[in-house]
């Protein structure tokens, strides 16, 4: 009997005329018309007799592929039977990286739902627009992140079912419910182009943009970037700092290990010291983190056991040549650089091994095409311009007019300025929008400004990125006070205020009090003048 389907997401995709051109012209990208990515990634291993392989390991324990399959099946059954989920319903996931969170993610897909994974550090004010935009109906939430969640959920329209879990302790309400239920579940098999997840990213206005990706887009990064650049083998252990709420982290810790019979090593807090400890304790082969984290690990390498490392991937922000050189000198490993985007699911330009060129991001990943666009949006095979890319993944925003800015004549235009040389290598020049990339996190300046403006001492403010040797960029706020001049005490108060209003990592690490902001004759703040001041 065919299930009822919730078409909310499909009905809110951009008009097909605004879609990028999708490319599936390689044999490894010839996916069936109907399938479920969770079945391909997880259940297939058990069907092939590989179920005893270790699927996930962390400081709480280790679990096999078949154990993960059974737990995800039980959760999927609970979603359908108790939660009355129908294919197409949106399910929010909230919690640090863990075995249970990964099981929940697989369960949502198996049930036919659309996964909306969010970072546990988001505050209620940041969760609320995500809940509203995606019209979230179900939620699976780590009980340790309930405070902000409850505030956002109480005001949400359409949320009808929530279950909580206790990390990997096995003591939560969700764990109790699934332990009592049957483990038999038949996954939903639907069209390969059916929505599978909505990944939210901050835009320059601070309003969240929901990037819709289908089941094909969950396999494509593994079958292009991972397969051709990383050349994985069964049994490798994959670890990294990014949350699985980021598509960078989803690829590194879920899509890639499970596509190639590997093991996901999860960390609840992916700080540089924790990464080094995990490499030694769990014998990590494949490491994924941002350039600033590699730099932060350098002083702690003496005495650290990193002998298991095989490949070190850097993405999330521009990789400075100095960090590349220092890491290679200290470890013997050449960082595998790459550029990706939430809109593109994962990395689409990269190079590894002998293909690495000093100072270049790399070449186009097999399965993708890329160029730079001149000022008239004409593609250039060589020269400098706005980076444009297309392939088996691409941007489709959920109900958002900004689609027209990202897709130009079938190309995804990332907001980065690049130079491409005669050999086909792409060299990063700069960001061409107002996003501040700090330690691999994308931070929208207007969102920080909005938080500052809710403080009574702030009359006006402007936020820009300023270069920083440790984080690449940091958030800096220029503030006009409501009365008098600011001091160090007020600067600290404003920083604490922002941390309490939005995710703490977005707070301005530098605050400068100014008598006025540079403006146009029509009163618009000229942020570019502040950015130029900081760069100079």
SULRAFEN-V847381 format. One line per field, one symbol per residue. ss: DSSP state (H for helix, E for strand, - for the rest). phi: phi as a letter, one per 20 degrees, with the letter a starting at -180 (. if undefined). A space follows every 50 residues. Layout:
BEGIN
ss->???
phi->???
END
This chain:
BEGIN
ss->----E--HHHH----HHH---E----HHH----EE-HHHHHHHHHHH--- ---EEEEE--EEEEHHHHHHHHHHHHHHHHH-----E--EEEEE----HH HHHHHHHHHH---EEEEE-----HHHHHHHHHHH---EEEEEHHHHHHHH HHHH------EEEEE-------HHHHHHHH---------EE---EEEEEE EE-----EEEEEEEHHHHHHHHHHHHHHHH------EEEE------HHHH HHHHHHHHH---EEE------HHHHHHHHHHH---EEEE-HHHHHHHH-- ----------EEEE------HHHHHHHHHHH----EEEEE-HHH--EEEE --HHH------EEE----EEEEE-----EE--EEEEEEEEE-----E--- --HHHHEE--EEEEEEEEEE-----EEEEEE---EEEE--EEEEHHHHHH HHH----EEEEEEEEEEE---EEEEEEEEEE------HHHHHHHHHHHHH H--HHH---EEEE-----E-----E-HHHHHHHHH-
phi->.fffceegfgfdffggfdffeedcedgfdeeffcacgffffdfffffend feffeccbfeqbcegfffgffffffgffgfeeelfdgofededbrfgagf fffffffgfffnfdfcecffefegfefgfffffelfdcbccfffdfgfff ffffeedofcbccdcdldfmdefffffffeefefbdffdcffefgdbcde cfefenffdeeecefffeegffedgffeeelfcgnfddbaeffffefgff ffdcffgffcldceddcfcefgffffffgffdlfeddcaegffffffgfd ffneedfffdbcddanafefgffgfffffecneefefaccbgfdmbfcca acmfefdgndfqdffgodcbbddffdmefdebpdrffcbbrfcaecfelb ffgfeedclneedfndecddefeneddfdaedcefddclneecegfffff fffeefedebbbdcecgbfednccecddcdffbmdfbfffgfffffffge ecggfefffcccecfbdfcffenefeffffffffff
END
